[in-house]
Amino acid sequence: MQAFVVDPLTQEEIRRLAQVLPQYTEPSSIEGLYWIPLPEELLAPVQKEHKDCQPHYLAVELGEDFISFEFLVRNFQRVRCDCICPATNPQKLFVLELAKKIFASAGIPLKRG
């Protein structure tokens, strides 16, 4: 599975990301896991057709020293379905732009080194 991963992050950066993530994502019942709902206009044709599977989401994992934005579109209705598939290029761009906003809100520069 493809993902955009930023690591290593300091404990202070993890703390700041944890504070701002709920402003941009939906927390899950699993600690460190968040959901990014995909806007209707970004859904792939198969995802638009599968109205009973909507809404569709991408996962964000905040670990001990990393954050990972996964590029796999999921839904909460079914474990296996044709609409669960790798993110399209526009969906990836949406996540990358959102990641930039999250990092900016947390006061963390994405450019490292």
C-alpha positions in Angstrom: 0.0 0.0 0.0 1.3 3.5 -0.8 1.4 6.2 1.8 2.9 9.6 2.5 5.0 9.1 5.7 6.9 11.8 7.6 9.5 10.5 10.1 11.2 10.8 12.4 9.1 13.2 14.4 9.9 14.5 17.9 7.6 13.9 20.8 6.7 17.6 20.7 5.8 17.4 17.0 3.7 14.3 17.7 1.9 16.2 20.5 1.2 19.2 18.3 -0.1 17.0 15.4 -2.4 15.2 17.9 -3.8 18.5 18.9 -4.6 19.7 15.3 -5.6 16.4 13.6 -9.2 16.5 15.0 -9.7 19.8 13.2 -9.1 18.2 9.9 -10.0 14.6 10.4 -12.4 12.3 12.2 -10.8 10.4 15.1 -11.5 6.6 15.1 -12.1 4.4 18.2 -8.4 3.2 17.8 -5.9 5.5 19.4 -3.6 7.2 16.8 -5.9 6.4 13.9 -7.9 9.2 12.1 -10.1 9.3 9.0 -10.1 11.8 6.2 -13.5 11.8 4.5 -13.3 12.2 0.7 -15.4 14.9 -0.9 -18.0 13.6 -3.3 -16.4 15.4 -6.3 -13.1 13.5 -5.8 -14.7 10.0 -5.7 -13.7 7.6 -8.5 -16.5 6.4 -10.8 -16.8 3.1 -8.9 -17.0 4.9 -5.6 -19.7 7.2 -6.9 -21.7 4.2 -8.1 -21.5 2.5 -4.7 -23.8 4.8 -2.8 -24.5 2.1 -0.2 -20.7 2.1 0.7 -20.4 5.8 1.1 -18.8 7.8 2.7 -15.3 6.9 1.6 -12.3 7.6 3.7 -8.5 7.6 3.8 -6.6 6.7 6.9 -4.1 8.7 8.9 -1.9 7.0 11.5 -0.1 9.0 14.1 2.6 6.8 15.7 5.3 7.3 18.3 7.6 9.1 15.9 5.8 9.2 12.5 2.6 10.2 10.7 1.4 8.2 7.8 -1.3 9.3 5.3 -2.4 6.2 3.5 -3.4 6.2 -0.2 -6.0 3.5 0.1 -9.7 4.5 -0.1 -11.9 2.6 2.3 -15.5 2.6 3.5 -17.1 1.5 6.8 -19.8 -0.6 5.2 -17.9 -3.5 3.7 -14.5 -5.1 4.3 -14.2 -6.2 0.6 -15.7 -4.2 -2.2 -14.5 -2.9 -5.6 -14.8 0.6 -4.3 -12.0 -0.1 -1.8 -9.0 0.7 -4.0 -5.8 2.7 -4.3 -6.3 6.5 -4.3 -6.5 8.2 -7.6 -4.1 11.0 -8.4 -6.6 13.7 -7.5 -7.4 11.9 -4.2 -3.6 11.8 -3.5 -3.2 15.5 -4.2 -6.1 16.2 -1.9 -4.4 14.3 0.9 -1.0 15.9 0.3 -2.6 19.4 0.4 -4.4 18.5 3.6 -1.2 17.2 5.1 0.5 20.6 4.3 -2.4 22.4 6.1 -2.1 20.0 9.1 1.6 20.6 9.4 1.3 24.3 9.0 -1.4 24.4 11.7 0.8 22.5 14.0 3.7 24.8 13.3 5.9 22.0 11.9 7.8 22.7 8.6 7.6 19.8 6.2 11.1 20.7 4.8 13.6 18.9 6.9 17.4 18.7 7.2 
